[in-house]
Amino acid sequence: MRIRQIVFAVMLLGALVRFGPATAEDGFPAAEWERVTPAQVGWSETELAQARSFSDQIRSSAVVIVQHGKVVAEWGNTTKPTALESIRKSLLSALIGIAMSDHLISLGSTLGELGIDDHPPGLTGIEKGATVRELLQARSGVYHAALYETPDMARMRPPRGSHPPGTFWYYNNWDFNALGTIYEHATGTGIFEALDQKIAKPIGMQDYRPQDGSYVRGEASIHPAYAIRMSARDLARFALLYLHKGYWGGHQIVPQEWVEESTRAYSRAPSGLGYGYLWWNGFLGGAVAPTVTLPEGSFWAEGAGGQYALVVPALDLIVVHRVDRDTPSTEPSMRSMARFFWLILKAAGHDPGPDASLTAATGERPTGETLAATFKGKTISFGAKLRNGPFTMRFEPDGRMTYPHWDESLGPATGTWTVAENKLCILISEARRRCYIPVLNGERIELFDQLGVMQIAAVALPQ
C-alpha cells in the first residue's frame, strides 16, 4: 500500500510539473501578462510612436502588441469587454475544431443529415446537401435571409439557388449562424459556456464571462447570431493560442491540425484576401493599392468596426486592435488598418513593403480648376488583383462617375464626382462620400485619403 502511495505521489508531482501554470519563460502569460520595453526586444521606439499616433487618428480604443509571449506595447482600455463583431466566428471555429476532435462533429455531414432547416421558404433539397465544411468556408450556396446582417451583406446576397453548394464564396451570415446551431446541437452546450470552459479558463482569460455573450434573434431566421464581447487583453490570449498552433503551457487546447487547416485559404474574396474556416489570410488590402506585405503564414480574425487579431508566426508576434462601438466611432478602412500594421511591422524591424503614404509620394499634385480639368472625361483602371478585375472608373464631363467594367458585389456602379477643397470627391450614395488627394506620375494616378493612406493605385487609359 505504501509503495502505491509513493508511486501515485510521484505521478501527481510529474503531472503538476507538466501541466502547471504557464509562465512567460514558456512563451505564455501567467495570471498577468509580463511586459518588456520595446527597446529590450529590438523595436524602434520612434517608429512605434508613429504607429500609436496613427492609431489615435483612426480612433483605436485598445491595442495590444505581444512578441515572444510578452507585451511589447499596449494602449487604450485593454480590460473592457467590447463587441467582437465577426471575430465571434473565429472563436466558434476553434470550438468546432475541439468538437471535431471529440468526434461530436463531422465536417462531411450535410444539413439534411443534421436536420437543419429554416423559416419558409425552407431549404431546398440541393441546399440541404451543403456540408459543415462548406459552411465553414462560406461556400454553402444557402442564401436564405439571415440575422445580424449589414445592409450591404443583405444587398449583395445572391439569389436563392443561384450557386450549388461548394461552388461560390460569399461572406454569408446564414452559414455562420447555422454553424452555431450545429455546434450547440452536437455538443449539448451553449456557445458562451463552451467558450468559457474549453478556451477562456484553460488559457487564463482575465475578463471574459459567459454573460458577455448574447443571442440575436429575429424573424428572418431560426438560427440566432451569437454576439460576444471580449477585452483586448483576452483576445490577445486567444491570438497567442493560435500562434502556438492551439497549444498552451502543457495542454493542446485546440488540435494543431485544426489550427493549420482552418487558417489556410480555400477561397479568394472579391477584395483578393484569402478565407479559411472563419479566418482570413493573404495580403491585407493590397489588391487596390500597395498597403502592407505580411510575412508568409500570417492570418487574422476580423470584425466590423476595426476589430482585428493579427497572428504573425514568422515574427512570433500578435497584434490586437479594437474599436469600442459602445461610443460613436468611425470604422477604419481596410487600407487604414493595413497602414497601421505596416507601421507596427516597421517598428519591429521587419520590411513591410513599400511606403504607400502621402508623405512618401512623389509626383504632381494638381489643385482647383487644374484638378477638375485633369479628371474631366478621364477613365482610370485599377484593381487588377481583385476578383473579376481590373476595373475602370470614368469621370464624365457632366459630373457623373461610372464604372464601365464593374463587379456589382463591390457596390453601386454609378455616382457623381466633383472637386472640393483641392480634393477629388466621389459620391456613391448619401452615406458614401469619399474625398481624395491625387498624386500624378505620368499615366499613374494615386489617390490618398485625409490620413495620407493610398486608397487607389490606378493608371489613366487613353481618351
Backbone hydrogen bonds, N-H to C=O, Kabsch-Sander energy under -0.5 kcal/mol:
donor,donor_aa,acceptor,acceptor_aa,energy
5,Q,1,M,-2.1
6,I,2,R,-2.1
7,V,3,I,-2.7
8,F,4,R,-2.7
9,A,5,Q,-2.4
10,V,6,I,-2.3
11,M,7,V,-2.5
12,L,8,F,-2.6
13,L,9,A,-2.5
14,G,10,V,-2.4
15,A,11,M,-2.2
16,L,12,L,-2.4
17,V,13,L,-2.3
18,R,14,G,-2.5
19,F,15,A,-3.4
20,G,16,L,-0.8
26,D,23,T,-1.2
27,G,24,A,-1.6
28,F,23,T,-1.7
30,A,32,E,-1.1
36,V,71,V,-2.4
40,Q,37,T,-0.8
41,V,37,T,-0.8
41,V,38,P,-1.0
42,G,39,A,-1.5
43,W,38,P,-2.8
44,S,347,A,-2.5
45,E,43,W,-0.7
48,L,44,S,-2.1
49,A,45,E,-2.0
50,Q,46,T,-1.4
51,A,47,E,-1.7
52,R,48,L,-2.2
53,S,49,A,-2.4
54,F,50,Q,-2.3
55,S,51,A,-2.2
56,D,52,R,-1.7
57,Q,53,S,-1.4
58,I,54,F,-1.6
59,R,56,D,-1.1
60,S,55,S,-2.7
61,S,322,R,-2.9
62,A,322,R,-1.5
63,V,75,W,-2.5
64,V,320,V,-2.0
65,I,73,A,-2.8
66,V,318,I,-2.4
67,Q,70,K,-2.4
68,H,316,D,-2.1
70,K,67,Q,-1.6
71,V,34,E,-2.6
72,V,65,I,-2.6
72,V,70,K,-0.5
73,A,65,I,-1.3
75,W,63,V,-1.9
77,N,61,S,-1.8
78,T,76,G,-1.2
82,T,80,K,-0.5
82,T,230,M,-1.8
84,L,228,I,-2.8
87,I,84,L,-1.7
88,R,85,E,-1.8
89,K,86,S,-1.5
90,S,86,S,-0.6
91,L,87,I,-1.6
92,L,88,R,-2.0
93,S,89,K,-2.3
94,A,90,S,-1.6
95,L,91,L,-1.9
96,I,92,L,-2.7
97,G,93,S,-2.1
98,I,94,A,-1.9
99,A,95,L,-2.5
100,M,96,I,-2.6
101,S,97,G,-1.8
102,D,98,I,-1.3
103,H,100,M,-1.7
104,L,99,A,-2.8
105,I,99,A,-0.7
109,S,106,S,-1.5
111,L,130,A,-2.1
112,G,128,K,-2.7
114,L,110,T,-1.8
115,G,111,L,-0.6
115,G,112,G,-0.9
116,I,111,L,-2.6
128,K,124,T,-2.3
129,G,126,I,-1.4
130,A,127,E,-1.8
132,V,109,S,-1.8
133,R,107,L,-2.4
135,L,131,T,-1.7
136,L,132,V,-2.4
137,Q,133,R,-1.6
138,A,135,L,-1.4
139,R,134,E,-3.4
143,Y,141,G,-0.7
149,E,146,A,-0.5
154,A,150,T,-2.3
155,R,151,P,-2.3
156,M,152,D,-2.2
157,R,153,M,-0.8
161,G,141,G,-0.5
162,S,159,P,-1.9
166,G,139,R,-3.7
167,T,164,P,-1.8
170,Y,138,A,-2.3
170,Y,168,F,-0.5
172,N,170,Y,-1.2
173,N,171,Y,-0.6
176,F,172,N,-1.7
177,N,173,N,-2.7
178,A,174,W,-2.6
179,L,175,D,-1.9
180,G,176,F,-1.1
181,T,177,N,-1.6
182,I,178,A,-2.7
183,Y,179,L,-2.6
184,E,180,G,-2.3
185,H,181,T,-2.4
186,A,182,I,-2.3
187,T,183,Y,-2.3
188,G,184,E,-2.1
194,A,190,G,-2.7
195,L,191,I,-2.6
196,D,192,F,-1.5
197,Q,193,E,-2.5
198,K,194,A,-3.4
199,I,195,L,-1.5
200,A,195,L,-3.2
201,K,196,D,-2.6
203,I,199,I,-1.9
204,G,201,K,-1.3
205,M,200,A,-2.8
212,D,209,R,-2.9
213,G,210,P,-1.8
214,S,227,A,-2.5
216,V,225,A,-2.5
217,R,215,Y,-0.7
218,G,221,S,-0.6
225,A,216,V,-1.9
227,A,214,S,-1.7
227,A,225,A,-0.6
229,R,212,D,-2.0
230,M,82,T,-2.5
233,R,78,T,-2.3
235,L,231,S,-2.3
236,A,232,A,-1.9
237,R,233,R,-1.1
238,F,234,D,-1.8
239,A,235,L,-2.5
240,L,236,A,-2.3
241,L,237,R,-2.2
242,Y,238,F,-1.7
243,L,239,A,-2.1
244,H,240,L,-1.8
245,K,242,Y,-1.7
246,G,241,L,-2.8
247,Y,244,H,-1.6
248,W,251,H,-3.3
251,H,248,W,-1.5
253,I,246,G,-1.8
253,I,251,H,-1.1
254,V,246,G,-1.6
259,V,255,P,-2.0
260,E,256,Q,-2.3
261,E,257,E,-2.5
262,S,258,W,-3.3
263,T,259,V,-1.3
264,R,261,E,-0.9
266,Y,275,Y,-3.1
267,S,275,Y,-1.2
269,A,273,L,-2.9
272,G,269,A,-2.5
274,G,281,N,-2.8
275,Y,267,S,-1.9
276,G,279,W,-3.0
277,Y,262,S,-2.8
278,L,136,L,-0.9
278,L,276,G,-0.9
280,W,300,W,-2.7
281,N,274,G,-2.1
282,G,298,S,-0.7
285,G,283,F,-1.3
288,V,285,G,-0.8
289,A,285,G,-0.8
293,T,352,P,-3.0
294,L,292,V,-0.8
298,S,295,P,-1.7
299,F,311,V,-2.0
300,W,280,W,-2.5
301,A,309,A,-1.7
303,G,307,Q,-2.7
306,G,303,G,-1.1
307,Q,303,G,-1.9
308,Y,306,G,-0.6
308,Y,321,H,-2.6
309,A,301,A,-2.1
310,L,319,V,-3.0
311,V,299,F,-3.1
312,V,317,L,-3.1
315,L,312,V,-1.4
316,D,313,P,-1.3
317,L,312,V,-2.0
318,I,66,V,-2.5
319,V,310,L,-2.1
320,V,64,V,-2.9
321,H,308,Y,-2.4
322,R,62,A,-2.6
325,R,323,V,-0.8
327,T,324,D,-1.0
337,M,333,S,-2.3
338,A,334,M,-2.3
339,R,335,R,-1.9
340,F,336,S,-2.1
341,F,337,M,-2.5
342,W,338,A,-2.3
343,L,339,R,-2.3
344,I,340,F,-2.0
345,L,341,F,-2.8
346,K,342,W,-2.3
347,A,343,L,-2.1
348,A,344,I,-1.6
349,G,346,K,-1.4
350,H,345,L,-2.5
356,A,354,P,-1.1
357,S,355,D,-0.8
358,L,452,G,-2.4
360,A,357,S,-0.7
361,A,357,S,-0.6
361,A,358,L,-0.8
364,E,440,L,-2.7
370,T,367,T,-1.1
371,L,367,T,-1.3
372,A,368,G,-1.9
373,A,369,E,-2.7
374,T,370,T,-2.0
375,F,371,L,-1.4
376,K,372,A,-1.6
377,G,395,F,-2.8
378,K,375,F,-2.3
380,I,393,M,-2.8
381,S,459,V,-2.7
382,F,391,F,-2.5
383,G,457,A,-0.5
385,K,287,A,-0.8
386,L,383,G,-1.3
387,R,270,P,-1.3
389,G,386,L,-2.5
391,F,382,F,-3.3
392,T,405,H,-1.4
393,M,380,I,-2.6
394,R,402,T,-3.5
395,F,378,K,-2.9
396,E,394,R,-1.0
396,E,400,R,-2.1
399,G,396,E,-1.9
401,M,415,G,-2.6
402,T,394,R,-2.2
403,Y,413,A,-1.8
408,E,406,W,-0.6
410,L,407,D,-2.5
411,G,408,E,-1.3
415,G,401,M,-2.1
416,T,427,L,-2.2
417,W,399,G,-2.6
418,T,425,C,-2.2
420,A,423,K,-2.2
423,K,420,A,-1.3
424,L,436,Y,-2.8
425,C,418,T,-2.9
425,C,423,K,-0.7
426,I,434,R,-3.3
427,L,416,T,-2.8
428,I,426,I,-0.6
428,I,432,R,-2.5
429,S,432,R,-0.6
432,R,429,S,-1.5
434,R,426,I,-2.7
434,R,432,R,-0.5
436,Y,424,L,-2.6
437,I,448,F,-3.1
439,V,446,E,-2.4
440,L,364,E,-3.0
441,N,444,R,-2.7
444,R,441,N,-2.3
445,I,458,A,-2.9
446,E,439,V,-2.5
447,L,456,I,-2.7
448,F,437,I,-2.0
448,F,446,E,-0.5
449,D,453,V,-2.2
452,G,449,D,-2.0
454,M,356,A,-1.9
455,Q,447,L,-3.3
456,I,447,L,-1.5
457,A,288,V,-2.2
458,A,445,I,-3.1
458,A,456,I,-0.5
459,V,381,S,-1.9
460,A,443,E,-3.0
461,L,379,T,-3.1
